[in-house]
Amino acid sequence: MTTNEVANKLVAYCREGKYKEAYDLYAEDAISIEMEGAPGEQITKGKENIWNAYQQWEESIEEIHGGAVGNPVVAANHFVVPMSMDATFKEQGRWAFDELCMYEVADGKIKKAQYFYEVPEMG
C-alpha cells in the first residue's frame, strides 16, 4: 500500500471505531511514542505491545462525550491526522484534548506513530 492508502484506511477505521483493524496497519516492529509526562510508557515497541497499550488505555475510559478524526495530510512517507476526544477517565476525571498523530510508513505498513498533545496536570 502507498502512504496515501495507509492514511485513508487508518482514518476510515478510526472513524468507524474499527481499532483492531487500524492497528493491523502497523508493522510488527513498529514503535509508538507518547508525549513526555503522559500516563503509561512513553515509547512502546512492537505491534502487539502497541495494541495491548491501546487496550489498557481504552479500559481506563469511563465515558466518551465526543471526538473527531480529521483528514490526513500526506507528505512522502509520512502523514499527519488531527484527532480530538472528550472523555471521562476512571481515575483522572474528564479530559478534552486535541492531538496531532504523525505516522511514518515503510513497505506499506505504519513503522512509527508519534502523538503530540498537551499533557494535563494529573492529581
C-alpha positions as a printed Julia matrix, in Angstrom:
123×3 Matrix{Float64}:
   0.0    0.0    0.0
   1.08   3.57  -0.61
   1.35   6.07   2.23
  -1.84   7.73   0.98
  -3.7    4.38   1.01
  -2.48   3.6    4.55
  -3.52   7.08   5.71
  -7.01   6.79   4.22
  -7.53   3.28   5.65
  -6.39   4.37   9.12
  -8.75   7.36   9.12
 -11.67   5.24   7.87
 -11.09   2.56  10.52
 -10.81   5.13  13.32
 -13.98   6.92  12.22
 -15.81   3.56  12.17
 -14.46   2.5   15.58
 -12.56  -0.43  14.0
  -9.46  -0.03  16.14
  -8.14  -3.59  15.8
  -8.17  -3.15  12.02
  -6.41   0.2   12.43
  -3.64  -1.39  14.49
  -3.32  -4.18  11.93
  -1.9   -1.48   9.62
   1.19  -1.36  11.87
   4.43  -3.22  11.09
   5.41  -5.98  13.52
   8.41  -3.89  14.69
   6.57  -0.55  14.84
   7.19   1.97  17.6
   4.71   4.33  19.23
   5.78   7.5   21.04
   3.56   9.39  23.5
   4.17  12.83  24.97
   6.58  13.11  27.89
   4.61  13.24  31.13
   1.63  11.26  29.81
   0.49   8.25  31.86
   2.0    4.91  30.83
   5.07   4.19  28.76
   6.4    6.99  26.57
   7.84   4.57  23.97
   6.18   1.28  23.1
   7.89  -1.14  20.71
   6.23  -3.88  18.7
   2.78  -4.14  17.16
   1.43  -6.47  19.87
   2.69  -4.24  22.69
   1.21  -1.16  20.99
  -2.17  -2.92  20.7
  -2.01  -4.01  24.36
  -1.2   -0.45  25.45
  -4.18   0.83  23.47
  -6.46  -1.72  25.13
  -5.25  -0.65  28.61
  -5.89   3.0   27.69
  -9.35   2.13  26.36
 -10.18   0.25  29.58
  -9.29   3.38  31.59
 -12.13   5.32  29.92
 -15.37   5.56  31.83
 -17.37   7.55  29.26
 -16.73   9.18  25.87
 -18.52  12.51  25.4
 -17.31  13.27  21.86
 -14.41  13.31  19.47
 -13.38  13.62  15.85
 -10.89  12.26  13.33
  -9.73  14.8   10.74
  -8.47  14.28   7.23
  -4.91  13.06   6.69
  -2.19  15.27   5.26
   0.36  13.16   3.37
   3.96  14.1    2.55
   6.21  11.43   1.04
   6.29   8.52   3.54
   4.68  10.47   6.4
   1.15  11.56   7.21
  -0.5   13.56   9.97
  -4.07  13.23  11.24
  -5.68  15.69  13.68
  -7.84  13.93  16.27
  -9.81  15.08  19.29
 -11.54  13.4   22.2
 -13.59  14.4   25.2
 -13.73  11.58  27.73
 -14.05  10.85  31.42
 -11.28   8.59  32.68
 -11.84   6.29  35.66
  -9.01   7.71  37.77
  -8.2   11.11  36.22
 -11.64  12.61  35.56
 -12.75  14.36  32.41
 -10.2   15.37  29.77
 -10.94  17.04  26.44
  -7.93  17.15  24.13
  -6.77  17.74  20.58
  -3.78  15.95  19.17
  -1.73  15.61  16.03
  -0.97  12.0   15.19
   2.08  11.64  12.94
   2.83   8.37  11.18
   5.76   7.06   9.17
   5.08   4.37   6.56
   7.57   1.83   5.2
   6.78  -1.16   2.99
   3.05  -0.42   3.15
   2.85  -0.51   6.98
   2.98   2.05   9.77
   6.53   1.9   11.11
   6.32   4.76  13.62
   3.48   6.63  15.31
   4.06   9.75  17.38
   1.41  11.78  19.18
   1.51  15.48  20.02
  -0.88  16.92  22.64
  -0.94  18.93  25.85
  -0.43  16.71  28.9
  -2.74  17.79  31.73
  -1.67  18.02  35.34
  -2.75  14.69  36.84
  -3.66  14.6   40.52
